Amino acid sequence: MSPPDNSSGATATLETVLARMDEAIELLAAAPAFSKTTKLARILDTAKRLMAMEGGCAALESRIQALEEAGVFLGSDWASPQILVPSMTTHALQSPDPNTVVIEALSELRMLAVARGDYLHPQLSVEQAHHYLTQVLAINLAMLFTPPSEAERATQGRLAEIPRRVLRHLAERIGYEHVIDQLIDEIWRILRQRPIQVDPVKQMITQIAICRADPNIDLGASGHGAERLVSSLFAPTNACRDDPGIETFEERLAHLDSSALQSEANGFARAMHDTGLASPYHAAFLRYLRGKADHLLADALGLSNTGRDCLLCYRELVLALIDEAVYPQTAQAVYGLSMMLERGILYQTAVAPALWRQIGLPLSDWAADRLYMAFGDTIPPRRRLLEGVLMMLGLPLGVGQGNNPTCQSARALSMWSFNDPDYLLQILTWGARDDEVIVHFEGQPVSSHSALDGRPLPIDLDPVSLILVPHLDHIYNEMGRMCIGREGDPHRWVNPEFHGWWVGRGFRINVDVATGKLVNPEDFLRHFYAYYHPYYNGNQPLIHPQPAGIAVTDSAARFIGWHAIAIQRVALDTSGEMRVYFFNPNNDSGQDWGDSVKVSTADNGEGYGEASLPFEQFASRLYIFHYDPLERGEPGQVTQEELDECIGYIRRSWGAERLPSVEMQASQGPEG
Amino acid sequence: MEKNPDKGYVALLGWSLGAVEAAENFDRRYVVVAPEWAEDYCKQHDIPYIPWNFERLNDRSLEIAETLQAEGVDVAIPLYEETVEWAGAINSVLMKNPRLHGQAVLFRDKALMKRRAQLGGIRVGIFEEAHDKDDVVRFLRRVNQTLLKLDGDPNDPIHLKAFDKAGCLGHRVIRTPDEVDMIPEEEFPVLMESHLDGWEFAVEAWIHNGKIAFLNLSEYVTLGYSVFVPATPELESWRPLIEKEIEKLIKTFDIQFGQIHPEYFVTSDGTMYFGEVAYRPPGFKAFELMERAYGFNAYQASILVFDPHTTDEEVKNFFPEPVKGAKGYAGCFGVYPRRRVVSQLEIPEEVENHPYFDYHELTAPMEETVTKRTAFGTHWGLVFFFGDDPHKLRDLLKHQEELDYYI
């Protein structure tokens, strides 16, 4: 027996607990996969004690690779860090269950080790981890700076100290100023894409506002860039500079003279168009103007000549929409309304009457329940849906798929809002009123009715998607099933039938469905250039958005999966480079796909919600596209250099293992 | 782990994840024999598996023995009290030794076991079988008459145990005839024993070729609450005497191989009373404590001594030296809520900060009202401690009885 050590005082020291941790890690590592879970209690309990000790988080950070390799995350969602969502961390860190808190905290420490470059992770890049941590810190700023609330104390007890210590460790290692400033940059970057769903962004801005207002928190020189963000939500104009609350604000409005009202209108419009966020005061202001000073509506909405014209032509409709949909609880409806008017789509003859139908639309119980479940009861579901309609019509490229594998449905909604808004309103009517959407596939009706039978449905969506995605997802999959037995990729038939007549019936794919190998990549690219690149298609701009499939890669250029996007247009950017502008239904299009392929969302001529890449870089990630077979372009004129450059990008990324080592002979592609 | 084809092939009777894990990481081939509910799990994790329901032995019993024989299995190892007799029956076929089944029956029936021990010259307390409540009252009276108690003197308690259940399951302590009424009819028949004043402790012994390969003493702090290994020097001072007692046991029960788990009382003058013996791993995580203290896996130890192809040399190299070979003292405490109504689990701060505190396996309370504790062995989970001073550990374990883990 070893001689007794002198550590047996009243309390355990970091060293003794660490020794126990190392032993526990060894046991976990040695256990066969089926019994790893039985070793976890010891690991998690010891980790919890370490996290509560000075220096414990740092010690765990240095052991996190060993911990992960031993299998601490095995069999849980945390085993795939690339799918973790920052917004879920708050819930986990505030859980009353110590194991949930500890495993979440360990996962953050792993992100930290990866972000600092100490841990080369097979599924995570340094940037990904860094980005993730910034968001985690942003979302949990309150925990970082304030002691546990009474509620937390009641559910978590002493445990509430753990997430705080871990977050503090993260912030110290990354740098507080860095956190706030990066958070602000991050918010601006997201807002520039003008998403429909802004609740997470609003949450982050609120956290910053709370931190800035708290005298106990020293942010140093950082955080000044938050001014516009915070004011756009809480104090966009003179009359609400002190965030007085809606009631007081309305009282003040009654005493304003016409020039002050005018300046309020301008102030609101400026704040909203700067950020894409509408303040609840803004909604209250519109409701106030309605009937009293209608002439200021156009200014308050910040409309250009187009929008103003539209407003004047469809005055009754716009007023009805304000009455029915614009409330402080549905403030984003203001922005949606403004952008919809700007798009001029009311001039399409079917849209205005379709909106009148929408205003009076009775909701089915299912639709009302779903809206109630997702958004609560601060406003009736009917008004919530109408707000959603205005946002989707105003921001067709702001649709996001949430954390769901339903990119096709999100893409379709966006495409319809962009291209065929009255059709969007038609299927929304079917979905929200009748609980059934019917789309035809090659003459056969495909019903969505059975989609609603008890399956868990996605909930993190905008109001329109919330109603329609379950229907559309079901129909899309059903169409795929109807193609079973056909040779080749089913998207060829499903895409045109699902989206609309404008999707090209010509179809090319460069991947062999059975083997996953690349087939005739050069021929594929040559034709893509000929159909889409203005230099080879007779300088013809793209007429309708076209669905396309891309191979998504991570920042290390490793293949992640297949993804549905829509090509919106191909054009020269401000610096004379030919770019593909596309819609990515993923909630944030700004992504690094590795090998210097960085998807841009601003500063290269992008419109709101558009993502863009130089033509050859985009082509290198493409695996499916549609085209009109009657418009042939000039495939022969595409230069070998251009194709070689493209193939180089493929070879260095997702094609590394899929390209034949010797270039393909003139064999038949899957399309013949 | 790579399996050694020259060594034995063992069947584990009953489902124990700890045992399967140990077998997976050991060089002997193994197969799990367990009820059908284990099938999905075994398939999913590629665990060798043969389904079998261990109900009462019946005329189909031979079937599993023949299945295992056809599979090439050398020996069956019982993991639970309920599979001890099965192992005896199966091994009597596998090893062509019919006596093994008779031996297993002795281990299974506590009355037969005591009688056999008595015949072998092992000292046991007074015991009797009870078929109804009247038997219990009579025995309680007689035991106390024997002790020359007068009317009004507090009775010495008697212990009631089910014949064929493991450890503390169904164990009741009876002091007055009133308490007899509390016993449900379905618990009969039971074994009654006089209470032995003395120091109760347990032994885990691995036997190979009829000799003790390793002997561990588990010291109880409070029966049903806490235990630790190795024992204090005070208890360890009885080791030579205990070894003699175990040798008697080996001879009396004709044990050639396997792992036994007897319980004894030692009185202040050094007299040993035999409590009972089980031919299977002990409950209360004693195997885990041994691994924590000594570093060897006790299930692997069992596989080793059961395997007929194991050599003496292997056995010698496997086991550490008792007490001196331990890295420290490992103990555990079975938590039972002290309050009638509880809402949450909170590890006492003094425990969490104690250098001896290792980890716990407690879970949040499933229900708020705590049922009154009637028999032993119904704790809500274990708390583990590890340290280098046996006395400090013992006092710490005792102290846990005064702490609230559930509030």
Interface residues (C-beta under 8 A of the other chain):
Chain A: M1 S2 P4 D5 S7 S8 G9 A10 T11 A12 T13 T16 R20 A24 A30 A31 P32 A33 F34 S35 T38 A41 R42 D45 T46 R49 P96 D97 G157 R158
Chain B: L17 G18 V20 E21 E24 N25 Y41 Q44 H45 I47 V323 K324 G325 A326 K327 G328 Q344 E346 E349 E352 N353 H354 P355 Y356 F357 D358 Y359 H360 E361 A364 F384 F386 G387 D388 D389 K392
